[in-house]
Amino acid sequence: MVVNAPMAIAWGADGHSIIAMLADAQLSPAARKEVRQLLALEPGATLPGISTWADEHRIQRPPPGTT
């Protein structure tokens, strides 16, 4: 199987949110408690809601070899 970066980016916010919901459903009770404690540090935060944080905050750089 070959996956390139443009395919990975195609997930978008909806894809990240769906995966976060699925992951949340698979957490053990202890892990879920820890995640909830971390999310409580940011009022109103949910796992699906923060699933795109890194994409939204990463420094935008041109792809290698394009400059």
TORLOLUM-788090 format. One record per atom (N, C-alpha, C): residue in one letter; atom name; x, y, z. Coordinates in Angstrom, 3 decimals. Layout:
BEGIN
node residu a | atome CA | u X | v Y | w Z
...
END
This chain:
BEGIN
node residu m | atome N | u 0.849 | v -1.174 | w 0.000
node residu m | atome CA | u 0.000 | v 0.000 | w 0.000
node residu m | atome C | u 0.893 | v 1.234 | w 0.000
node residu v | atome N | u 0.568 | v 2.160 | w -0.855
node residu v | atome CA | u 1.316 | v 3.411 | w -0.941
node residu v | atome C | u 0.378 | v 4.554 | w -0.596
node residu v | atome N | u 0.806 | v 5.403 | w 0.315
node residu v | atome CA | u 0.019 | v 6.572 | w 0.705
node residu v | atome C | u 0.928 | v 7.777 | w 0.596
node residu n | atome N | u 0.435 | v 8.816 | w -0.061
node residu n | atome CA | u 1.247 | v 10.029 | w -0.135
node residu n | atome C | u 0.579 | v 11.145 | w 0.655
node residu a | atome N | u 1.303 | v 12.212 | w 0.870
node residu a | atome CA | u 0.816 | v 13.310 | w 1.717
node residu a | atome C | u -0.509 | v 13.897 | w 1.256
node residu p | atome N | u -0.708 | v 14.174 | w -0.043
node residu p | atome CA | u -2.005 | v 14.745 | w -0.431
node residu p | atome C | u -3.187 | v 13.858 | w -0.040
node residu m | atome N | u -3.000 | v 12.538 | w -0.088
node residu m | atome CA | u -4.095 | v 11.653 | w 0.319
node residu m | atome C | u -4.362 | v 11.787 | w 1.814
node residu a | atome N | u -3.325 | v 11.919 | w 2.593
node residu a | atome CA | u -3.490 | v 12.041 | w 4.039
node residu a | atome C | u -4.190 | v 13.337 | w 4.413
node residu i | atome N | u -3.887 | v 14.396 | w 3.699
node residu i | atome CA | u -4.498 | v 15.694 | w 3.977
node residu i | atome C | u -5.990 | v 15.682 | w 3.643
node residu a | atome N | u -6.408 | v 14.787 | w 2.771
node residu a | atome CA | u -7.789 | v 14.750 | w 2.302
node residu a | atome C | u -8.798 | v 14.437 | w 3.407
node residu w | atome N | u -8.336 | v 13.977 | w 4.559
node residu w | atome CA | u -9.256 | v 13.682 | w 5.644
node residu w | atome C | u -10.046 | v 14.913 | w 6.046
node residu g | atome N | u -9.391 | v 16.024 | w 6.165
node residu g | atome CA | u -10.054 | v 17.256 | w 6.561
node residu g | atome C | u -10.598 | v 17.188 | w 7.977
node residu a | atome N | u -11.267 | v 18.235 | w 8.369
node residu a | atome CA | u -11.792 | v 18.349 | w 9.732
node residu a | atome C | u -12.827 | v 17.271 | w 10.036
node residu d | atome N | u -13.688 | v 16.969 | w 9.076
node residu d | atome CA | u -14.717 | v 15.950 | w 9.319
node residu d | atome C | u -14.096 | v 14.587 | w 9.587
node residu g | atome N | u -13.090 | v 14.228 | w 8.798
node residu g | atome CA | u -12.420 | v 12.940 | w 8.987
node residu g | atome C | u -11.748 | v 12.845 | w 10.339
node residu h | atome N | u -11.058 | v 13.916 | w 10.732
node residu h | atome CA | u -10.406 | v 13.930 | w 12.041
node residu h | atome C | u -11.440 | v 13.792 | w 13.158
node residu s | atome N | u -12.540 | v 14.485 | w 13.030
node residu s | atome CA | u -13.582 | v 14.447 | w 14.054
node residu s | atome C | u -14.190 | v 13.049 | w 14.175
node residu i | atome N | u -14.444 | v 12.417 | w 13.048
node residu i | atome CA | u -15.022 | v 11.064 | w 13.059
node residu i | atome C | u -14.061 | v 10.077 | w 13.716
node residu i | atome N | u -12.783 | v 10.157 | w 13.353
node residu i | atome CA | u -11.790 | v 9.261 | w 13.949
node residu i | atome C | u -11.687 | v 9.509 | w 15.454
node residu a | atome N | u -11.749 | v 10.765 | w 15.868
node residu a | atome CA | u -11.692 | v 11.082 | w 17.302
node residu a | atome C | u -12.889 | v 10.488 | w 18.035
node residu m | atome N | u -14.071 | v 10.541 | w 17.425
node residu m | atome CA | u -15.256 | v 9.940 | w 18.049
node residu m | atome C | u -15.094 | v 8.431 | w 18.179
node residu l | atome N | u -14.567 | v 7.797 | w 17.125
node residu l | atome CA | u -14.347 | v 6.352 | w 17.171
node residu l | atome C | u -13.299 | v 5.995 | w 18.228
node residu a | atome N | u -12.230 | v 6.776 | w 18.287
node residu a | atome CA | u -11.181 | v 6.528 | w 19.279
node residu a | atome C | u -11.723 | v 6.701 | w 20.694
node residu d | atome N | u -12.523 | v 7.728 | w 20.897
node residu d | atome CA | u -13.105 | v 7.984 | w 22.214
node residu d | atome C | u -13.941 | v 6.794 | w 22.674
node residu a | atome N | u -14.666 | v 6.198 | w 21.747
node residu a | atome CA | u -15.515 | v 5.056 | w 22.085
node residu a | atome C | u -14.694 | v 3.826 | w 22.474
node residu q | atome N | u -13.433 | v 3.773 | w 22.060
node residu q | atome CA | u -12.581 | v 2.618 | w 22.338
node residu q | atome C | u -11.717 | v 2.780 | w 23.592
node residu l | atome N | u -11.752 | v 3.949 | w 24.213
node residu l | atome CA | u -10.923 | v 4.184 | w 25.397
node residu l | atome C | u -11.372 | v 3.322 | w 26.574
node residu s | atome N | u -10.406 | v 2.883 | w 27.352
node residu s | atome CA | u -10.738 | v 2.185 | w 28.597
node residu s | atome C | u -11.324 | v 3.222 | w 29.556
node residu p | atome N | u -12.039 | v 2.783 | w 30.569
node residu p | atome CA | u -12.575 | v 3.752 | w 31.536
node residu p | atome C | u -11.488 | v 4.632 | w 32.157
node residu a | atome N | u -10.341 | v 4.044 | w 32.472
node residu a | atome CA | u -9.256 | v 4.833 | w 33.076
node residu a | atome C | u -8.713 | v 5.864 | w 32.088
node residu a | atome N | u -8.537 | v 5.449 | w 30.838
node residu a | atome CA | u -8.038 | v 6.382 | w 29.823
node residu a | atome C | u -9.061 | v 7.481 | w 29.555
node residu r | atome N | u -10.332 | v 7.107 | w 29.502
node residu r | atome CA | u -11.388 | v 8.101 | w 29.274
node residu r | atome C | u -11.386 | v 9.145 | w 30.387
node residu k | atome N | u -11.190 | v 8.700 | w 31.627
node residu k | atome CA | u -11.138 | v 9.628 | w 32.759
node residu k | atome C | u -9.981 | v 10.604 | w 32.589
node residu e | atome N | u -8.816 | v 10.098 | w 32.202
node residu e | atome CA | u -7.645 | v 10.956 | w 31.994
node residu e | atome C | u -7.889 | v 11.963 | w 30.873
node residu v | atome N | u -8.471 | v 11.501 | w 29.776
node residu v | atome CA | u -8.765 | v 12.396 | w 28.651
node residu v | atome C | u -9.739 | v 13.476 | w 29.091
node residu r | atome N | u -10.770 | v 13.092 | w 29.823
node residu r | atome CA | u -11.757 | v 14.079 | w 30.293
node residu r | atome C | u -11.102 | v 15.119 | w 31.203
node residu q | atome N | u -10.164 | v 14.677 | w 32.048
node residu q | atome CA | u -9.469 | v 15.622 | w 32.927
node residu q | atome C | u -8.640 | v 16.610 | w 32.109
node residu l | atome N | u -7.986 | v 16.127 | w 31.075
node residu l | atome CA | u -7.207 | v 17.025 | w 30.213
node residu l | atome C | u -8.119 | v 17.983 | w 29.451
node residu l | atome N | u -9.217 | v 17.472 | w 28.924
node residu l | atome CA | u -10.144 | v 18.326 | w 28.179
node residu l | atome C | u -10.775 | v 19.384 | w 29.078
node residu a | atome N | u -10.940 | v 19.075 | w 30.349
node residu a | atome CA | u -11.545 | v 20.027 | w 31.287
node residu a | atome C | u -10.686 | v 21.276 | w 31.465
node residu l | atome N | u -9.416 | v 21.184 | w 31.106
node residu l | atome CA | u -8.531 | v 22.351 | w 31.207
node residu l | atome C | u -8.894 | v 23.430 | w 30.186
node residu e | atome N | u -9.618 | v 23.047 | w 29.151
node residu e | atome CA | u -10.058 | v 23.977 | w 28.106
node residu e | atome C | u -11.582 | v 23.921 | w 28.074
node residu p | atome N | u -12.262 | v 24.884 | w 28.699
node residu p | atome CA | u -13.723 | v 24.842 | w 28.784
node residu p | atome C | u -14.386 | v 24.610 | w 27.424
node residu g | atome N | u -15.288 | v 23.653 | w 27.406
node residu g | atome CA | u -16.040 | v 23.346 | w 26.196
node residu g | atome C | u -15.327 | v 22.430 | w 25.221
node residu a | atome N | u -14.092 | v 22.021 | w 25.526
node residu a | atome CA | u -13.330 | v 21.175 | w 24.608
node residu a | atome C | u -13.879 | v 19.753 | w 24.597
node residu t | atome N | u -13.882 | v 19.166 | w 23.422
node residu t | atome CA | u -14.228 | v 17.758 | w 23.247
node residu t | atome C | u -13.122 | v 17.120 | w 22.423
node residu l | atome N | u -13.011 | v 15.807 | w 22.485
node residu l | atome CA | u -11.984 | v 15.130 | w 21.705
node residu l | atome C | u -12.188 | v 15.373 | w 20.203
node residu p | atome N | u -13.405 | v 15.206 | w 19.674
node residu p | atome CA | u -13.595 | v 15.537 | w 18.261
node residu p | atome C | u -13.322 | v 17.016 | w 17.964
node residu g | atome N | u -13.663 | v 17.868 | w 18.892
node residu g | atome CA | u -13.468 | v 19.302 | w 18.682
node residu g | atome C | u -12.020 | v 19.727 | w 18.610
node residu i | atome N | u -11.147 | v 19.017 | w 19.312
node residu i | atome CA | u -9.729 | v 19.386 | w 19.295
node residu i | atome C | u -8.921 | v 18.546 | w 18.317
node residu s | atome N | u -9.571 | v 17.646 | w 17.616
node residu s | atome CA | u -8.850 | v 16.714 | w 16.745
node residu s | atome C | u -8.109 | v 17.390 | w 15.596
node residu t | atome N | u -8.458 | v 18.607 | w 15.272
node residu t | atome CA | u -7.771 | v 19.308 | w 14.174
node residu t | atome C | u -6.822 | v 20.385 | w 14.683
node residu w | atome N | u -6.600 | v 20.436 | w 15.987
node residu w | atome CA | u -5.770 | v 21.493 | w 16.565
node residu w | atome C | u -4.412 | v 21.597 | w 15.886
node residu a | atome N | u -3.711 | v 20.497 | w 15.738
node residu a | atome CA | u -2.362 | v 20.546 | w 15.153
node residu a | atome C | u -2.403 | v 21.059 | w 13.720
node residu d | atome N | u -3.400 | v 20.622 | w 12.947
node residu d | atome CA | u -3.518 | v 21.106 | w 11.568
node residu d | atome C | u -3.779 | v 22.604 | w 11.536
node residu e | atome N | u -4.577 | v 23.083 | w 12.452
node residu e | atome CA | u -4.923 | v 24.504 | w 12.475
node residu e | atome C | u -3.765 | v 25.378 | w 12.928
node residu h | atome N | u -2.833 | v 24.820 | w 13.697
node residu h | atome CA | u -1.759 | v 25.617 | w 14.279
node residu h | atome C | u -0.373 | v 25.353 | w 13.702
node residu r | atome N | u -0.266 | v 24.416 | w 12.799
node residu r | atome CA | u 1.064 | v 24.135 | w 12.259
node residu r | atome C | u 1.499 | v 25.287 | w 11.357
node residu i | atome N | u 2.790 | v 25.467 | w 11.310
node residu i | atome CA | u 3.355 | v 26.506 | w 10.450
node residu i | atome C | u 3.231 | v 26.028 | w 9.010
node residu q | atome N | u 2.632 | v 26.852 | w 8.200
node residu q | atome CA | u 2.477 | v 26.499 | w 6.796
node residu q | atome C | u 3.799 | v 26.701 | w 6.069
node residu r | atome N | u 4.279 | v 25.663 | w 5.445
node residu r | atome CA | u 5.522 | v 25.713 | w 4.679
node residu r | atome C | u 5.249 | v 25.181 | w 3.286
node residu p | atome N | u 5.969 | v 25.705 | w 2.300
node residu p | atome CA | u 5.802 | v 25.131 | w 0.961
node residu p | atome C | u 6.349 | v 23.705 | w 0.944
node residu p | atome N | u 5.774 | v 22.832 | w 0.134
node residu p | atome CA | u 6.285 | v 21.464 | w 0.056
node residu p | atome C | u 7.754 | v 21.455 | w -0.361
node residu p | atome N | u 8.524 | v 20.497 | w 0.132
node residu p | atome CA | u 9.940 | v 20.429 | w -0.240
node residu p | atome C | u 10.115 | v 20.371 | w -1.754
node residu g | atome N | u 11.096 | v 21.086 | w -2.237
node residu g | atome CA | u 11.407 | v 21.077 | w -3.658
node residu g | atome C | u 10.576 | v 22.015 | w -4.508
node residu t | atome N | u 9.699 | v 22.808 | w -3.881
node residu t | atome CA | u 8.851 | v 23.709 | w -4.670
node residu t | atome C | u 9.323 | v 25.148 | w -4.628
node residu t | atome N | u 10.367 | v 25.423 | w -3.855
node residu t | atome CA | u 10.850 | v 26.806 | w -3.792
node residu t | atome C | u 12.186 | v 26.945 | w -4.466
END
